Amino acid sequence: MYPDASITIAGTVKNEQDLESLVWAIRSDEPSLDWPGPRLEDAGEIREIIASAIAEGRTIEFKQSERRSGEYKAIQDACKELGLSFILRVDVSAGPDGTDPGHTLFWKPGLPQPISMIGCAHSGGPFPDAEELQDLIDAGRWDEVKAKVDFIANHEEHLPRSLSAAFDLDQVAAATP
């Protein structure tokens, strides 16, 4: 079995060339938007996903169950090259013995290398997603909710906030076949 992996990206796409570099990287890694889900391969669809995230001022999260490498090499490299932040979560707990807690990588412009932490949100690691927090709340596990929220508060400078564009994205959409 291969690990489940997700990557969240944020930052400012500076120009059309950077947009196309990001689209190419996403196409190369063929992630999904859900577990499991169809792989993203169509450049037009990827541009629409990016444009939607920019218009809504949110991040983009890509996911893939049983991702062979556990990483998104092209997306990670593009983010570093384009100055976009990312959080990579790799859950290997689905592996043969289920003992590996996975890992989480954070990178943002200005960091010489990604910050690596043991554990990931998908395996109960340090950075929970909204679903995990809701599950803890529903179960009344308040000490765990507080610990997760405190951890986020102490490390929030590493969390991507949104995706934006420093150029007129509508002109690109209109010119794209």
C-alpha positions, 0 to 999 in steps of 0.5 A: 500500500502507498500513503495517502497525501494532500497538499494545500497551496496559497500565496500570490500568483504574480503573472500569467507565466506563473499561472501556467507554470502552476497549471503545468505542475498540477497536471504533472502530478495529477492530484484529485480534489477529493479522496478518492476522486478523478485525477486532474489532467485538463489544463482548462479545469485546473485554471478554473479551480485556481481562478475559483480559489483566487476569487473566493480568497481561499487555499487549494487542497489537492488529495490522492489516496495511495500516492506512490511517492507520498509527495507532489514533487512538481507542485512542491517545486513550482510553489518554491519557484513561484513563491507560493506556500504549501503544506504537504501531509503524508499519511502512511498509517495505512501501510503494512503495519500502521505504525508510521505516523506520517509527516507534514511539511510546511514551506513558505517564501523565506524558509531555506527548507521546508519545516518537517514535523512527524505526524499529519492531520490524516493520521491524528498528527499535529495540524488537524483539518476541519473534519477532524476538529468536528469529529473531536467536538462531536465526541466531546473530546475537549482536551484534544480539541484544545491541544489541536487549536493551541498547536495551530495558534502557536504555529499559524505563521506557517499556515497558508491563508489564501491564493490570490493573483497579482494580474487580471485573471479575467483576461487570462480566462477570456483568452484561454481556449 
